[in-house]
Structure formats: C-alpha cells, structure tokens
Amino acid sequence: MLEPSQISKIKETLKEQSTSLVDVFSLLGDKNRFLIIKLLIEQGEMCVTDLANVLDISVSAVSQHLRILEMSRMVEGEKMGQMMCYKPKIDDPRIKKIINLM
C-alpha cells in the first residue's frame, strides 16, 4: 500500500503530465485541426491555400484553425509573398507527443 507522501507525489506528477496532453487533445478534438497538424508534421510546411485544397474546406476556415493552433504555439507562420505558410513547432514537447501517438 502506498504512503500518503507517495500518493501526493504521484498526483502531482500525473497533474503536470496530463494537463499538457489534455490541452493538446482539446485542441486536436476538431477533425480539421487534427488533420492540419497531421499534414504539417508529414509535409513539414504548407501554405493556407494548399491546406484548404487538400482538406476541401475554405481558406478562411483553414486560417481560423491555424490561428487557434498558432495562438497555442503549436505552429508558426511565415509570409511568403502574398501566401501565408505554416509549419509545426517540432521542438515543442506537445508536438513530439503527437508525433509519438501517430
């Protein structure tokens, strides 16, 4: 049987680990956001219009999803002329977890 101090330590560790995963799963609970992250991980970088064409959704819908992902610091955008392209933040531990889950 566990001692109270062991239980407290386990609870704290679980809380720290699960919070970041819960955040990731809530962000990726939307099918299109999940597919966008999946595509960006697989392709490395994609422009908004290319993502819209691949996913058969509007450019504005893709932009909204990318804005949410960018605000959560999972992707970063770069303007290339008139196009906006995005790539995943591969060094982010959450992205690493997603890659391991895929």
N, C-alpha and C positions, 0 to 999 in steps of 0.2 A: 504494500500500500504506500502511496506517495505521501510525503511530508507536506505540510502546508506551504513551506518555502519552495518546494519543488513545483507544486501546483501553481503558485504565483509566478514563478519563472516561466513555466510552460505557457501560461495565459498571456504573459507579456510578449513572449516570442511569437505566439500564434497571432496576437493582435497586430504586431508590427508586420508580419509576413502577409496576413490575409487582407489587410487594408489596401495595400497596393494592388493586389490581384482583384479585389472587389471593384476597385476603381477601373481597372483595365476591362473587366468583364462588363461593367455597366456601360463603358464607352463603346465596346465592341458588341453590345447586345443588339445594336441595329445592324441588320444584314448588310446594308451598303457600306457602313463604316468598316465592318469586318472585312468585306471584300476589297475595299480601298487599301487597308493596311496590308492585307494578303498580297495584293498586286504590287504595292510599293516594296514590300520585302522581297518578292520574287524578281521584280524588274529593276529594282534599285532606285529608279526615279521615273516619274511620269508627269506629263502635263495634264491640266484640268480637262481639256477637250478630249485627250486620249482616254482618260478615265471615263468620261461621260460616254464616249462611243463604245468602249468595251462593256460597260455596265448597262448600256441602253437607258440611261437616265439623263436628265437635263444638266447642262453645265452649271446652272445656278444651284441645283440640288447637290452636285459634287462639291461645289465651292462651299456650301453651308457645312457639309460633312467635314471637309478639310479644315475649315475654320475651327470647328469643335476639336478636331484632332490636333491642330496647331496650338490652340489655347491650352490643351492638356500636355503640351510639349512632347507629343509622340511623333510629330512630323515637322519638317521645316520647309519653308517655301523659298523659291528663288525666281525672280522675274527674269525671263529670257526674251528680250524684245517686248512684244505685246503679250506673250504667253506667260502663264504662271505655272511653274513646275514644282513638284514636291518630292521629298524623299524621306524615308523613315529615319529617326534618330537611332541608328544601330547601337550606339553606346549606352542608350537608356536601358536600365535593367528590366523595365517593363517590356520593351521590345524584345529583349533577349528571352524573356519568359514566354512571350507569344511565339517566337521562333521555335523554342523548345517544345511548345504544345502542338505546333503544326506538324 
